[in-house]
Amino acid sequence: MKIATRIKVLASIAALGIVSLIAMSEYTVNRVFTEVNYANLNSIPSISKLAEANEYFLRLRISLQRHVILDDADEKKNEEKSINSKKEKVDNAISSYKSLISDEKDKSMYEAESNKLSLYYQAMTTVIDLSSSNALKTPSAKQADKVTLQSKLNSALKDADVIGKDVTKLMDQHAEYNLQLAKQNAVNAVLSKDTALKISMVFGALVLLTVLGMVALTLRILMRQLGAEPSDLAELSSNFAQGDLNQKIVVQESDKTSVAYSIKSLQDTLHSIVESLNHVSAQHDAGDIDVDVDVSRFKGGYADMAAGVNKMVAGHIDMNKKALACVKRFGEGDLTATLEQFPGKKAFVNVAIEQVRSNINALVTDVNVLSASAVAGKLSTRADASKHQGDFRKIVQGLNDTLDAVINPLNVAASYVDSIAKGNIPAQITDTYHGDFNQLKDNLNQCITAVNSLVNDANTLSQAAEQGKLSTRADASKHQGDFRKIIEGVNNTLDSVVGPLNVAADCVERISKGDIPDSITTHYNGDFNNIKDNLNTCIHAINNLVIDADMLAEAAADGRVSVRADATKHQGDFRKVVEGVNATLETIVAPIAAVKEAVETITTAANEIATGNNDLSQRTEQQASSLEETAASMEQLASTVKNNAENAKQANQLAVAASGVAVKGGEVVGQVVSTMSAINSSAKKIEDIISVIDGIAFQTNILALNAAVEAARAGEQGRGFAVVAGEVRNLAQRSASAAKEIKELISDSVSKTAEGTTQVEQAGKTMQEIVASVQRVTDIMGEITAASSEQSAGIDQVNAAVTSMDETTQQNAALVEQAAAAAESLVEQAIQLADVVSVFKLEGTTRLGAKSTHKASHVTLVKSKSAVKAANTHQAKKVEAKTGTDDNEWEEF
């Protein structure tokens, strides 16, 4: 088998093992992930759905209880809608759980819950039907029918409650079962992980051992075929490539087929070739160019290589002989000698010979051109030395330098005259010339000096003008001829220009210092008159700007901030200045106007808050009076109930003692009937009073909310008042809560009182038969005694609640007083702000007067806390509720 095949088999086995290991790992990982993720996919959603169903079911049970308690038909209908909505949510949660059922036990628990829910819904329907019946609240209905219907309702509600508890218990057990499933899957995941890890380790070890065995076998065969280490063979080959044939190769005597043996044979052959080539090279260096390589010492390709080397050397020798013969003829002056064209890269010899021929011909051509140009008078003609190389270039450059030495002085003179004519005065000539060339140089230098003097004076006048030294003049005596006339003309021109400029400079200086001069009346000619007119226009524009500034300053000092300058009277940047000042005033005045309007708004809002607090104070006093009345009524009710209980005990004792006092007992029962009727009437009155208190608390809450809104509008000034209003609202909510509790207690008391009244009436009717059955009277009186004791305890609780409400009302009064003080402080601060802003006079507005505003906004605040307490000591009158409220309204509020 070949090495490549063995390596392929080895790689295939390794790849197959790795793929198998990966597949097994993927399977085990997926299995572990499925078991671990069971809680996320099933357990947690199942528990969540059960919890959701349980939560809505509890709310459903509470709503059912509330439906039974409520008296108003509309409220019952609303509560029935709420019950249906919650029932739908429970059904949705239970239905969505169906897709999460994991096993038969889970399914059976789900079915048990569904069946139990169906039973509860049936019981719930019965309760709703009984609760919605009009017989309980129809005045004309018989008392016996009411009692029977109430008994059925209580029984149905009790049955529904028992089923509801069973449903809740089943849901809790179901959720616990799902939790146990999640825990069991977590344990299974750990076991699966351990098993997968062990299997992967064993399988990986088997794959590793198989691959290692194949690698060892392949290496053994490979080393036998190579005969040496691969690194040693690679180093030998590298050294052979670099020409090092002296490496020692050790091969066993029996080895005739390995790669190492073949490399050693190659080394011996290469040694023989190198020795032969070195011998031929040494003989050629010694001058014996006829020596060649002995081809008979080699075989095959190496023999062909030796023959090729011999042929190559012979060809080079023949080429050199022919080229030297051609060069010899060039030296003899025969530039037409020919040389045969050599093939391939040997053609460079032809190129070199032709280049020599071309260079010599070019030199001859350039010499002929220079000679012909000199004869024709073209002294600027030069030969291009860059086209030649070596000594040929030196020859051509020497000819060019000779011509330059003759022609250069003439070119310098022409260049200087041309520069002076163009205004570019050159430096004096410092080069050394001889003969006539030196005289030409001196004349040029004298001309340059005269022109430079003229230029220097012109520059002096220009620099003096730039520096503002307009009195500076040039010295004309230093010049001669027409140059002197030029300087004198320039001086006269400056004298004519400086006078008007000095006048303009004086005007500009005075304007810059704020001293606006009068208009210039002196007469000037030409452009100087335009300068005068422009200066007069500038003076007039600045004077107008100063007049408008004075006018705006005077108006601002008088508080007339709405006055503006007329920008149309100005032009250019002066108009921009006036428009900028007007815009600045507009920017300043706009916030002032806004502040004035805000002050008026704040003052009005503060007055409204103070008025609201006054109204709130009066309502608080009314609430305190109502509580006093309630307390007095509760004391009377408590006294009456205690008397009722005492009379009932005495009647019971008299009934047991003797039947002879039955008639007297009948009279006592008659009194009890009257007293119970009075108690029932008083309880209804108390219920009406509690409704009034509830309405007052609701109105107090509304007023506190309005006060908080007004405080929010007042911003930072109303922050303290907002805190007080929030406290008032909290107390009002607490009052409402207490009123709600009292109302519930009173309602319960009225119900029990009605029940007691019914029993007493029945006792009055049966007292006529009491002569025949004293034992029956004794039982009835015992029931009356127990009911009276319960009423006495309930009245004590109501009395304690009324006392707590009285304390809460006192706290409300104190907070109302604080709110009134905060409102008064807000009014005073608004008045102070109005005084500060009133110094500005704006068109369309009037100045706010602090005193008049204060008088107009002043309101009577609430009385002190002691005055409120004193008012509470008087006999309170019965107050009717202005706003009807119920528990649902307070919950929404």
HELIX and SHEET records of a PDB file:
HELIX    1   1 ILE A    3  VAL A   36  1                                  34    
HELIX    2   2 TYR A   38  TYR A   38  1                                   1    
HELIX    3   3 ALA A   39  SER A   43  3                                   5    
HELIX    4   4 ILE A   44  ILE A   69  1                                  26    
HELIX    5   5 ALA A   73  TYR A   97  1                                  25    
HELIX    6   6 LYS A   98  LEU A  100  5                                   3    
HELIX    7   7 GLU A  104  SER A  131  1                                  28    
HELIX    8   8 ASN A  134  LEU A  136  5                                   3    
HELIX    9   9 GLN A  143  LEU A  226  1                                  84    
HELIX   10  10 PRO A  230  ALA A  241  1                                  12    
HELIX   11  11 VAL A  259  ASP A  285  1                                  27    
HELIX   12  12 VAL A  295  ARG A  297  5                                   3    
HELIX   13  13 GLY A  300  GLY A  331  1                                  32    
HELIX   14  14 GLY A  344  LYS A  346  5                                   3    
HELIX   15  15 ALA A  347  ALA A  376  1                                  30    
HELIX   16  16 ALA A  385  LYS A  387  5                                   3    
HELIX   17  17 GLY A  390  ALA A  421  1                                  32    
HELIX   18  18 ASP A  436  GLU A  466  1                                  31    
HELIX   19  19 ALA A  476  LYS A  478  5                                   3    
HELIX   20  20 ASP A  482  SER A  512  1                                  31    
HELIX   21  21 GLY A  526  ALA A  557  1                                  32    
HELIX   22  22 ALA A  567  LYS A  569  5                                   3    
HELIX   23  23 GLY A  572  ALA A  657  1                                  86    
HELIX   24  24 SER A  659  VAL A  661  5                                   3    
HELIX   25  25 ALA A  662  ALA A  714  1                                  53    
HELIX   26  26 GLY A  715  GLY A  718  5                                   4    
HELIX   27  27 ARG A  719  THR A  766  1                                  48    
HELIX   28  28 MET A  767  GLU A  769  5                                   3    
HELIX   29  29 VAL A  774  VAL A  837  1                                  64    
HELIX   30  30 ALA A  850  SER A  857  1                                   8    
HELIX   31  31 LYS A  865  ASN A  872  1                                   8    
HELIX   32  32 ASP A  887  GLU A  892  1                                   6    
END                                                                             
